[in-house]
Amino acid sequence: MQLKGWKDLAIGAVMLEPGSCLAYETGSWRTQRPILDLEKCAHCFICWIFCPESSIQVRGGKVTGIDLTYCKGCGICSAECPRQAIDMVMEATARKGAKDEG
């Protein structure tokens, strides 16, 4: 299935069919990227509860990461985290860092 970007949305970003969110790769909209520090994380799931895109990944009763395919970079997870385990960094900086490491 070909994922759709923001230019493929209907005017006003109205979803015309139910259950279509998996067809849209909303992570490409992001200007800020959440960086999760698992050493600080208490696995309280507050970020998971507040994430409007269900981008917080949970396995085995623990937060394991963030699905950047759908994360729009709104920063709600970072703002709600009581342990400041999620930092928001500029997407361009995060991409440059990933290229430097790989």
N, C-alpha and C positions, 0 to 999 in steps of 0.2 A: 504494500500500500504506500503510495506517495504521500508524505506528510505535507501539509499546507502551511504557508507562512502568513504573516499578518496581512499581506497584500491580497490574499485569497479570501479574506473574511468579507461578509456582507457589510454594507455601509452601517456605521455605528457599532460594529463588532457584534451584531446580533447573531446568535446561534439559531439557525433556522430548523435544525433537526435535533432531537434529544439524543444524548449519549454520543455526541460527535467530538468531544474534547480530545480524544486520542488521535484524531486526524490532524490536529493543529500543533505544530512544534512551536509552542509559545516561548520557549527559551531563547529564541533568536531575537526577541524584543528587549532582552535584558541589557541594561547599561551598568548595573552593579551585580556582582556575583557573591552569593553567600559562601563563606569558608568556615567549615565546621571543625572545631577543635575537640576531638573525642576525649582528650584528657580532662577537659573542663566539663564535659557533658555529664549530667546526672541522670539522663534517660527519663526525664519527667514527662516527656511527650507534649509539653506546652507548645513547642514549635509545630509539632504534627497537628495538634488541634487547631491552631490558628492559620496554618498554611492554606490559602484559598485554592491552590492548585494540587494539593496532595503530593507535593514534591519531596516531602521528608520520607526517607526510606527507613523502614523498621523491619528488623529480622530478629527472631529469638528473643523478643521482649526488650530490644535495645535499638536506639537510633544508630543507623549504620552509615548514613550519608544523605546526599541531596541529589535528586534526579534533575540534572541541569537541562534536560530536554524540554521540560515543562515549566521550570522555575522562571518567573518573569522578573525576578530581582526586586520585588516590592519591599523587602526588608522587614516584613512583619515578624518573621521567625526571629530575626536578630533583636528586634525591639522587645519581643515578649520573653526571650530567654533570660531566666533569673540568674544564670551563672555566666552570662556573656560568652557563651561557647560558640556563638556564630558572629563572625565579623563580615561586614559588607565591604567589598573592594571593587574598584572600577573594573569592568569587564576587560577592557583593553590591557590593563595591568596584569590581571589574572591570566589572560591568554599569552601574554609575553612571557610571564613566569613559567607557564606550562611548556612553552617552546624551548626556553632556556634549560629546563630540567630534562627534557626528552631529547 
